[in-house]
Amino acid sequence: MKELKTKMIKSTLMMMVILLLPSCMNTSTSDTEVNEKPVLKVAGYDMDRIQALIQGKVGIEGYELDFQKVSVGDANTAAFSGAGTYDITEIGLHPYMLAYANNDFRDYTLIPVFPIRVFRHKSIFINSEKGINSPEDLKGRKIGTPGYSSTSLTWIRGLLQDEYGVSPQDIEWVLSNKDSSAGAAGKISAEEQVVPDGINASYGTAGLDESDLLISGEVDALFHAAEPKAYIEGNPNVQRLFGDARSTERAYFKETGIFPIMHAVAIKTELLEENPGLAKAVFEAYSKSKQIHYKQLDKIGWAYSSLPWFAQEYEETKKLMGDNFWPYGINANKKTLETLFRYSYEQGLSSRLLSIEELFCEETLLLNE
């Protein structure tokens, strides 16, 4: 009888173990799910200098990255609207400055990574029948633009005043209702539509984009970040003010050391507060990606692009601007950043003169690459 009871107890215990097995297996699966890396949503243009980041050759320890290609206009809208769609995002530098200074925007914090930089002498287009032969001839003229306070326009106005004595008050500004380059640049955010007091500005004919205004003669010249449709299509009456913009821009850099910054990288402020060291890790990831790109240029620059003299242009760029011609960090960009801050304040756009220390994440202020 005693032996029978022992067998019954053993059988009962075995049944209990079998019944508990699925529960144990579920707990194991749950633990695996909990241990998965958090995903950071990253947004921006898929430029060559961040390809290693996009392709996963460079990562951020402890995180998975989900890169989404978006235009800066759409990225700006997502950030400034409060949607918080992306954890890390490319952002228009001047629109961010205006949102920060004028609207107390603090949802995102900048790090000194600059995905897009462009010399802006090439961005002044003229109607060749209007008798404009030099920058000084722009005084008293009607100049069209789809976004008065965009980063590019702020740079153009600033360099015209610094280099040629043409102030924003010397010009009659005409804002277009449409943008012929909207397909590439995305939406124009409210921060790019600010027109300060004391500026003579009006809207152009309804339904016409900035390219139409220039062709029709409603404006004499056009300031725009992108090439207007009429120029791309080869309209003979639409030309650049600086015929040899490359030489002019090279001379400008040689004289000033300024390589104008258009976009920066921003991270959700709450993420930075919750994850000390994240800003530094993101900075290093973008920097490593850029270094991989540099090495590719050094190795196969002669065949990197379909442009026949791409390799020679690369070599000439390094001779003028140094091997690290696309620098990140504050030290190498201090003058460029402070020049844009000054332009914004002088032009009546930013309500106060901003500083590097307040705009950029503290843990990145001493990082350079």
C-alpha positions as CSV (number, residue, x, y, z in Angstrom):
1,M,0.0,0.0,0.0
2,K,2.8,2.3,0.9
3,E,4.6,1.6,-2.4
4,L,1.3,2.4,-4.3
5,K,1.0,5.8,-2.5
6,T,4.7,6.7,-3.4
7,K,4.0,5.9,-7.1
8,M,0.9,8.0,-7.0
9,I,2.8,11.0,-5.5
10,K,5.6,10.7,-8.1
11,S,3.0,10.6,-10.9
12,T,1.2,13.6,-9.6
13,L,4.5,15.5,-9.4
14,M,5.4,14.6,-13.0
15,M,1.9,15.9,-14.1
16,M,2.5,19.2,-12.3
17,V,5.9,19.6,-14.0
18,I,4.4,19.0,-17.4
19,L,1.6,21.4,-16.8
20,L,4.1,24.1,-15.7
21,L,6.4,23.7,-18.6
22,P,4.4,26.0,-21.1
23,S,4.3,28.7,-18.4
24,C,8.1,28.5,-17.9
25,M,8.6,28.7,-21.7
26,N,6.4,31.7,-21.9
27,T,8.4,33.4,-19.2
28,S,11.6,32.8,-21.1
29,T,10.1,34.3,-24.3
30,S,8.9,37.3,-22.3
31,D,12.4,37.9,-20.9
32,T,13.9,37.9,-24.4
33,E,11.4,40.5,-25.5
34,V,12.2,42.7,-22.5
35,N,15.9,42.5,-23.3
36,E,15.5,43.6,-26.9
37,K,17.3,46.9,-27.8
38,P,15.2,50.0,-27.9
39,V,14.8,51.5,-31.3
40,L,15.7,55.1,-32.1
41,K,13.9,56.6,-35.1
42,V,16.3,58.7,-37.1
43,A,15.3,61.1,-39.9
44,G,17.1,63.1,-42.6
45,Y,18.4,63.0,-46.1
46,D,20.4,59.9,-47.2
47,M,23.6,61.8,-47.9
48,D,26.9,60.1,-48.7
49,R,28.5,61.1,-45.4
50,I,25.8,59.2,-43.4
51,Q,25.5,56.1,-45.5
52,A,27.5,54.0,-43.1
53,L,25.0,55.0,-40.4
54,I,22.0,54.2,-42.6
55,Q,23.5,50.8,-43.7
56,G,24.3,49.7,-40.2
57,K,28.1,49.8,-40.6
58,V,28.1,52.2,-37.7
59,G,25.7,52.0,-34.8
60,I,24.9,53.4,-31.4
61,E,25.7,50.9,-28.6
62,G,22.6,49.7,-26.8
63,Y,20.2,50.8,-29.6
64,E,18.7,49.7,-32.9
65,L,18.4,52.5,-35.5
66,D,15.5,52.9,-37.8
67,F,16.5,55.5,-40.5
68,Q,13.8,57.2,-42.5
69,K,14.5,59.4,-45.4
70,V,12.6,62.7,-45.1
71,S,13.0,66.2,-46.5
72,V,14.1,68.9,-44.1
73,G,10.8,70.7,-44.5
74,D,8.9,67.7,-43.4
75,A,11.4,67.0,-40.6
76,N,11.0,70.6,-39.4
77,T,7.2,70.3,-39.3
78,A,7.3,67.1,-37.4
79,A,9.6,68.6,-34.8
80,F,8.0,72.0,-34.4
81,S,4.4,70.8,-34.4
82,G,5.0,68.8,-31.3
83,A,4.4,65.5,-33.0
84,G,7.8,64.2,-31.9
85,T,7.8,61.7,-34.7
86,Y,11.6,61.1,-34.7
87,D,14.0,60.6,-31.8
88,I,17.0,62.0,-33.8
89,T,16.3,64.3,-36.7
90,E,18.0,66.5,-39.2
91,I,16.6,70.0,-38.8
92,G,16.9,73.4,-40.4
93,L,19.4,75.4,-38.2
94,H,17.8,78.8,-38.5
95,P,14.2,77.6,-38.2
96,Y,15.4,75.9,-35.0
97,M,17.0,79.1,-33.8
98,L,13.8,81.1,-34.3
99,A,11.7,78.4,-32.6
100,Y,14.1,78.4,-29.7
101,A,14.5,82.2,-29.3
102,N,11.0,83.4,-30.2
103,N,8.7,80.5,-29.2
104,D,10.5,78.9,-26.3
105,F,10.9,75.6,-28.2
106,R,12.7,73.1,-26.1
107,D,11.4,69.7,-27.4
108,Y,14.7,69.0,-29.2
109,T,18.3,69.9,-28.4
110,L,21.1,70.3,-31.0
111,I,24.3,68.4,-31.3
112,P,27.1,69.9,-33.5
113,V,26.7,67.5,-36.4
114,F,25.9,69.4,-39.7
115,P,24.5,67.1,-42.5
116,I,24.2,69.9,-45.1
117,R,26.3,73.0,-45.7
118,V,26.2,75.1,-48.8
119,F,28.0,78.2,-50.0
120,R,25.2,80.6,-51.0
121,H,26.6,82.9,-53.6
122,K,25.3,80.4,-56.2
123,S,21.7,80.9,-54.8
124,I,21.1,84.3,-56.2
125,F,19.3,84.2,-59.6
126,I,18.5,87.2,-61.8
127,N,16.3,88.0,-64.8
128,S,19.0,88.9,-67.3
129,E,16.8,91.6,-68.9
130,K,16.7,93.6,-65.7
131,G,20.2,95.1,-65.9
132,I,21.6,93.5,-62.8
133,N,25.4,93.0,-63.2
134,S,26.7,93.2,-59.7
135,P,25.5,92.7,-56.1
136,E,25.2,96.4,-55.6
137,D,22.7,96.5,-58.4
138,L,20.2,94.6,-56.2
139,K,19.5,97.8,-54.2
140,G,16.0,99.1,-54.8
141,R,15.0,95.9,-56.7
142,K,12.2,93.5,-56.2
143,I,13.5,90.1,-55.0
144,G,11.4,87.0,-54.8
145,T,11.6,84.1,-52.3
146,P,9.4,81.3,-51.1
147,G,10.8,81.5,-47.5
148,Y,12.1,84.8,-46.2
149,S,13.5,83.5,-42.9
150,S,15.0,80.2,-44.1
151,T,18.6,79.4,-43.2
152,S,19.7,79.9,-46.8
153,L,18.0,83.4,-47.1
154,T,19.5,84.5,-43.8
155,W,23.0,83.6,-45.0
156,I,22.5,85.3,-48.4
157,R,21.3,88.6,-46.8
158,G,24.1,88.5,-44.3
159,L,26.9,88.0,-46.8
160,L,25.4,90.6,-49.1
161,Q,25.5,93.1,-46.3
162,D,29.0,92.1,-45.0
163,E,30.7,91.7,-48.4
164,Y,28.8,94.2,-50.6
165,G,27.0,96.7,-48.4
166,V,23.5,95.6,-49.5
167,S,21.1,95.6,-46.5
168,P,17.7,93.9,-46.3
169,Q,16.1,97.3,-46.1
170,D,17.5,98.2,-49.5
171,I,15.3,95.6,-51.1
172,E,11.6,95.2,-51.9
173,W,10.8,91.6,-50.9
174,V,8.1,89.5,-52.8
175,L,7.0,86.3,-51.2
176,S,5.7,83.6,-53.5
177,N,2.7,81.5,-52.7
178,K,4.2,78.4,-54.1
179,D,7.7,76.8,-54.3
180,S,8.9,75.1,-57.5
181,S,11.3,73.0,-55.5
182,A,8.8,71.8,-52.9
183,G,9.1,68.3,-54.2
184,A,12.8,68.2,-53.0
185,A,12.7,70.4,-50.0
186,G,9.3,69.5,-48.6
187,K,7.0,71.9,-46.8
188,I,8.1,75.4,-45.7
189,S,7.7,75.6,-41.9
190,A,6.2,78.6,-40.2
191,E,9.6,79.4,-38.9
192,E,10.8,80.0,-42.5
193,Q,8.0,82.5,-43.2
194,V,8.8,85.1,-40.6
195,V,9.2,88.7,-41.9
196,P,10.4,91.2,-39.3
197,D,9.2,94.7,-38.8
198,G,10.8,97.4,-40.9
199,I,11.0,95.2,-44.0
200,N,9.2,96.1,-47.2
201,A,7.5,92.8,-48.1
202,S,4.4,91.7,-50.0
203,Y,3.0,88.5,-51.6
204,G,3.4,87.9,-55.3
205,T,0.6,87.0,-57.7
206,A,-1.5,84.1,-56.4
207,G,-0.9,80.8,-58.0
208,L,2.6,81.7,-59.2
209,D,5.7,80.1,-57.7
210,E,9.0,81.9,-57.3
211,S,10.3,80.7,-60.7
212,D,7.2,82.1,-62.4
213,L,7.6,85.4,-60.7
214,L,11.2,85.7,-62.1
215,I,10.2,84.7,-65.6
216,S,7.3,87.1,-65.7
217,G,9.4,90.0,-64.5
218,E,7.3,90.5,-61.4
219,V,10.6,90.2,-59.6
220,D,14.0,91.2,-60.8
221,A,15.9,88.6,-58.9
222,L,15.4,85.5,-56.8
223,F,17.0,84.2,-53.6
224,H,16.4,80.5,-53.1
225,A,18.1,77.5,-51.5
226,A,17.3,75.3,-54.5
227,E,17.6,75.9,-58.2
228,P,14.3,77.3,-59.5
229,K,12.4,75.4,-62.1
230,A,13.1,78.0,-64.9
231,Y,16.9,77.7,-64.3
232,I,16.8,73.9,-64.4
233,E,14.8,74.0,-67.6
234,G,17.4,76.3,-69.2
235,N,15.3,79.5,-69.6
236,P,17.8,81.9,-71.3
237,N,16.5,84.9,-69.2
238,V,17.3,83.2,-65.9
239,Q,20.9,83.3,-64.8
240,R,23.0,83.3,-61.7
241,L,24.2,86.7,-60.5
242,F,27.7,85.2,-59.9
243,G,28.5,83.6,-63.2
244,D,31.5,81.8,-61.8
245,A,30.0,81.1,-58.4
246,R,32.6,78.5,-57.6
247,S,35.5,80.9,-57.8
248,T,33.6,83.5,-55.8
249,E,32.7,81.0,-53.1
250,R,36.3,79.7,-52.9
251,A,37.6,83.3,-52.5
252,Y,34.9,83.9,-49.8
253,F,36.0,80.8,-47.8
254,K,39.7,81.7,-48.2
255,E,38.9,85.2,-46.8
256,T,36.5,84.3,-44.0
257,G,37.0,80.7,-43.2
258,I,33.2,80.3,-43.2
259,F,31.5,77.2,-44.7
260,P,27.8,78.1,-44.2
261,I,25.8,75.6,-42.2
262,M,22.2,74.8,-43.3
263,H,21.1,71.9,-41.2
264,A,22.0,70.4,-37.8
265,V,21.1,67.2,-36.0
266,A,18.7,67.4,-33.0
267,I,17.7,64.8,-30.4
268,K,14.6,64.7,-28.2
269,T,15.4,66.6,-25.0
270,E,13.6,64.1,-22.8
271,L,15.7,61.3,-24.3
272,L,18.9,63.1,-23.5
273,E,17.7,63.8,-19.9
274,E,16.9,60.1,-19.5
275,N,20.0,58.7,-21.1
276,P,23.2,60.5,-20.2
277,G,25.9,59.9,-22.8
278,L,23.4,59.5,-25.6
279,A,24.4,62.8,-27.3
280,K,28.0,61.9,-27.3
281,A,27.2,58.4,-28.7
282,V,25.1,60.0,-31.5
283,F,27.8,62.5,-32.3
284,E,30.4,59.7,-32.5
285,A,28.2,57.6,-34.8
286,Y,27.8,60.4,-37.3
287,S,31.5,61.1,-37.1
288,K,32.5,57.5,-37.7
289,S,30.1,57.4,-40.7
290,K,31.8,60.5,-42.1
291,Q,35.2,59.1,-41.6
292,I,34.2,55.9,-43.5
293,H,33.1,58.2,-46.4
294,Y,36.4,60.1,-46.4
295,K,38.2,56.8,-46.7
296,Q,36.1,55.7,-49.6
297,L,36.9,59.0,-51.3
298,D,40.6,58.5,-50.7
299,K,40.5,55.0,-52.0
300,I,38.3,55.3,-55.1
301,G,37.7,59.0,-55.5
302,W,38.8,58.7,-59.1
303,A,35.7,56.5,-59.8
304,Y,33.4,57.6,-57.0
305,S,31.1,59.7,-59.2
306,S,30.0,59.8,-62.8
307,L,31.4,63.4,-63.0
308,P,34.6,63.1,-65.1
309,W,36.7,65.4,-62.8
310,F,35.3,64.5,-59.5
311,A,38.6,63.2,-58.1
312,Q,40.4,66.5,-59.1
313,E,37.6,68.5,-57.4
314,Y,38.1,66.4,-54.3
315,E,41.8,67.1,-54.3
316,E,41.3,70.9,-54.8
317,T,38.8,71.0,-52.0
318,K,41.3,69.4,-49.6
319,K,44.0,71.8,-50.6
320,L,41.8,74.8,-49.8
321,M,39.7,73.5,-46.9
322,G,41.9,70.8,-45.4
323,D,41.4,67.0,-45.2
324,N,38.5,67.4,-42.8
325,F,36.6,69.8,-45.0
326,W,33.3,68.9,-43.5
327,P,34.0,69.4,-39.7
328,Y,31.6,68.5,-36.9
329,G,32.0,69.9,-33.3
330,I,32.0,73.4,-32.0
331,N,35.7,74.4,-32.2
332,A,36.0,74.2,-36.0
333,N,32.6,75.8,-36.5
334,K,32.5,78.5,-33.8
335,K,32.9,81.4,-36.2
336,T,30.4,80.0,-38.7
337,L,27.7,79.5,-36.0
338,E,28.3,82.8,-34.4
339,T,28.1,84.6,-37.7
340,L,24.6,83.1,-38.4
341,F,23.5,84.0,-34.9
342,R,24.6,87.6,-35.6
343,Y,22.9,87.7,-39.0
344,S,19.6,86.5,-37.5
345,Y,19.7,89.1,-34.7
346,E,20.8,91.9,-37.0
347,Q,18.1,91.1,-39.5
348,G,15.4,91.3,-36.8
349,L,14.5,87.6,-37.0
350,S,15.8,86.2,-33.7
351,S,14.5,88.2,-30.7
352,R,17.9,88.1,-29.0
353,L,21.5,87.2,-29.9
354,L,21.8,83.4,-29.3
355,S,24.8,81.6,-28.0
356,I,26.4,78.2,-28.7
357,E,26.2,77.1,-25.1
358,E,22.4,77.4,-24.9
359,L,21.6,75.8,-28.2
360,F,23.9,72.8,-28.1
361,C,23.9,69.8,-25.7
362,E,26.4,70.5,-23.0
363,E,28.1,67.1,-23.2
364,T,28.9,67.8,-26.9
365,L,30.5,71.2,-26.5
366,L,34.0,69.9,-26.3
367,L,33.6,67.2,-28.9
368,N,35.3,67.7,-32.3
369,E,35.8,65.6,-35.4
